[in-house]
């Protein structure tokens, strides 16, 4: 396996939540602080299906699954975010002297990992440029909401956002979606190529429902970068000056 593929499959945007610890999720309100899960703000119960499996002759503790809910808080703006998801159970192997191990409680030998599936309000993966059309913003925000519970559905929403984005940027074009993405090269070559890669993943999401977390994480990161190239003032200013300089084949200011 190449280093590039290994780096790609390690991309992720879903992270575990632990009681009494800071999460890796930015506040959806201020975007300046990680959300925190205070002690006592996470509750969990073993699922009914998991409890039923205990009657299986082959049952093992690793089969235990939980449902959980948690309240996450921003310590900067005091936003409250509600979260629900699933959890797993594992038993730890701890090493030390018999005397030290005897001082530990049963819970010290247990690890429970909680993975979020839904947030309210939704976690924003990035700030959507204000110049994007309402339709583009709506689809991207829908992708954010689905990004933890259904990777393919989220990817499908990103593809829909790209279609509306090409219509916004190329209002006079009568080309199909794929051709419009190619036509964006006249605006920004790199952004066009990046958006094309998101489209291919969106196609897989629409037809095969097979996107993995790393595919969606790439698509979200790639879209953020492409939108910055298309809408941020610095790239737009550089593109504008470059076209003027190329047209004049020299400085646009002649003294």
N, C-alpha and C positions, 0 to 999 in steps of 0.2 A: 504494500500500500504506500502510495507516494505521500510526501509530507503535505502537499496541498490538499489531498483528499482527507488526510488525517486532521488537518486544521479545520476543514469544512465540517466534518462530522462532529467536531467538538463545539461548534457554534450552538449557543443556547440562549434563550430568554426566559425560561421557566426555572425558577430557583426554589429550594426548600424554604419553608418558614419554620422557625423555632421559637418557642415561647421564651420571653425574657431576652430576646436578641433583636438586633437591627436586621432588617431584611435587605435584599438587593433590589427592591422596587422603589422607584422614585415617586414622590408625592404627585398625584395627578393634578393637584391645585397649583402648587408653587414650583414644582419640578426642581427644587433646590436641595431637597433633603430626602434621605432614605426613610421609608416608613418603618416604624418600630412596633414590635409585638410585645406588649407588657406582660409581666407575669400574671396569670389568671385570665388573660384575654383570649385564650385558645381553648376550646372545648372539643372533645372527640368522643365517638362511640363506635364500637365494632359494628360493621354492617350486618344486616340480617343474613345475607348470603354467606358471609364469612362465618357467622355463628353456626349456620346449618352445616358447613363443611367440617365442623368439629366432630361430627358423627361418622365421618369417613375413617375407615381403618388405617389409611395411609396419612392421616392428618398430621401436619407439622406446624410448628409455631410460625414458620415463614409464610404460611397461607393467610395469616391474620391481615385483614384490611379494615380501615377505619373511614368514616366520614367525619369531617371536621368543619368548624366555623371559627373565624377569628376576627377580632377587631384590631385594625392597624392604625397607628397614629403618626402624624407628622409633628415633630417637635419644634418646627419653625413656624408654620402657619396654623397648626392645630387641626388640620383636616382629619376627618375620620373616614376610613375605608373599610368596608365589610368584605370578607373573603370566605369562600367555601371551597372545599376540595377533598382530596383523598389522602389516606395515610397508610403506612406500612410498618411492620414490626420486625425487629431483628434483635438477636441476643449478642451482646458484646463479649469478647474474650479479653479479660483483664488480667494483667500480670503483676505480681508483687508477692510479698511475704504472706504466709497464712494469717499472721496477726493483722496485717494491713487490710487484707481482703475480708477478714471477718468483721471489720468495722463498717463495711459498705452495706447499704440497704439493697433490697431486691431491685428497686428501680434503677440503681446505679449500673446494673448489668443489662439494661434494656435501652434500645434506641428506637425512637419512633420518628419517622420522616414524613412530613406533611407537604404535599404538592398542591398548589392552588389550581382551581379550574375556572373560577369566576371571581371578578372584583367588581364592587360598586362603591363609588364611581369607577369606571374602567381605568386601568393603568395606561397612560400614554407612552408609546414607544419613542415618540419624538414630537416636537411641535410642528404642526402642519403650517406651511407658509400661508399667510393671510390672503395672498393673491390667488390661491387655488379657488376654483369655483365651489359653490355650495355642494354640488353633486360629488365632486372629488373628495371634499372634506367628509361628507356623510359616509361614503364607502370606506375611507381610511379609518374613520372612527369605528365603524362596524367591524373592520378587520382587527382593530385593537381589542374590542370586546370579545372576539372569538379566538384570540391568539393563544389562550391557555386551555380551552376546552375542545377545540376542533381546528387543527392545523390546516386541513384542506379547505374547510369553509372560510377560514381567514384568508388563505391564499387566493381563493376565488373572489373574495371581495377586493383584494388588491388588484386583481386582473380587471375587474369592473372599473375600479378607480382609474387605471391606466387608459382604458377606452375613453372615459370622460375627459381625462387629461389631454389626450391627443386631440379630441374635438375642441377643447378650449384653446390649445396652442396652435392648431391648424384649422381655423374655422371655415376656410374656403375650400379645403381639400375634400374631394369626392372619393378618395382612395379607401381601401378597406383598412381594418385595424392594423394588420401587420405592415402594410405599406406606409401607413401614417407614422408608425414607430421608426421606420427606415427614413422617412422624410424629415424626422426630427434631427437628423444629422446636420441639416442646414442651420439648425439653431445651436446644437451642442452635440458633437460626435460621441463623446464619452457617455453623456446622459442617455443618448439614443441606444447605445449598446447595452447599458445597464438595464434600462427599461425593457429591452427585448428579452434579457435573461429572466426578468420577473414574469414576463408574459409566458415564457415556456413553462415555468413552474406553475403559473396560474392555469395553463392548459391541463397539466397533470392533475391539478387540484379539481378541475371541473369534470374531467372525464374518468379519472381513475381513483380519486379520493385517497391518494397515496402519499401525500406530503408528510415528511418527518419534521421533527422540531427544528433540525438544523437547516432544512430547506426554507422554512418560514422565517427563521431568525435571519438567514441571509437576505431574503426578500425584503424584510422590514428595514434592515440596515442599508441595503442597496437603494431602496426607495428614498430613505432619508437623504442619502448622499446625492442621488439624482435630482431630487427636488431642490436641494441647496444650490446645485449648479444652475438649475433653470430659473430659480426665483430670488436667490440671495443677490443683494445689490453688487457685491464685489465681482462675482463671475459675470453678471450681466454687463457691468461697466467695462470689464476687460474685453468681453466679446465685442461690445460696441466699438471700442477704440481699435481693436484688431482689424475689424472689417473696414474701418475708415482708413487705417494705415495701409492695408493691403490694396485698397482702391486707389490710393494716391501713390503707392509704391514708395512710401517714405513718410516723413513726419507730416502730421496733419496741420502743424503750425509752421508756416513759412515766414521768416523775418526778412 
